[in-house]
Amino acid sequence: GLGNHEYYGGAEAGLRHYFARFPELKPKRWYRRDVRGLAVIMLDSNPKYVGQRMWRQQVAWFADELQKIDADPKIRGAVVFLHHPVYTNSSKHRDHKPSNRDFRPLFERSRKAMVMISGHVHTYERFARGRKMYLNSGGGGAPRRPLLTGDARRHKDDLYRGPKLRPFHYVWVELTDRGLRWTAHGLQRGDKKLHVMDRFETPWPGSAPAAPPPKRKAR
């Protein structure tokens, strides 16, 4: 999806290069693809370059797609990609207000939306809010940025217990009968081999085992 780097040089030049590289997407700046029962939604979280009118169109499109996904029995779940994270402890960037205001509530209301994946922050973070997962993965090669620590953190519930300067990394995703299996492979400075830095699963919505009924008190 489109990030702020794709718009360097202005929207016109950025989009020209983007669509030259991905001609099958033209003229779409947000879109959906389905893969083996998984809906993948790509959003453009750059309101400065999208403009107010098209931003509203995108939000309406996103809401409509999530309603279709929830109603479609062939779709088991959905993941959403956008560049700017709605939650982060980055020392350089804050939570992205436009995405928090317009995308996050729709994502949270959707029954089948599972994970929201962002870049932008040059680090790795993972937050769970209810049955929704928020994953920030921006450690592919740019200079890494340390995270806030201690009382300076905006969010105390980062599920990845790594150091404030996270490794270079990439995230591998597998579709299984149970849901999605995620593995983050990291590379520390000076190392020659990758290591597994994080591993977790997100079950298909409705596939988690039901909680046992409460025990009745003996009379």
Buried (B, 14 or more C-beta within 10 A) or exposed (E): BBBBEBBEEEBEEBBEEBBEEEEEBEEEBBBBEEEEEBBBBBBBBBBEBBEEEBBEEBBEBBBEBBEEBBEBEEBBBBBBBBBBBBBBBBBEBEBBEBBBEBBBEBBEEBEBBBBBBBBBBBBBBBBBBEEBBBBBBBBEEEEBBBBBEEEEEEBEEBEBEBEBBBBBBBBEBEBEEEBBBBBBBBBBEEEEEBEEBBEBEBBBBEEEEEEEEEEEEEE
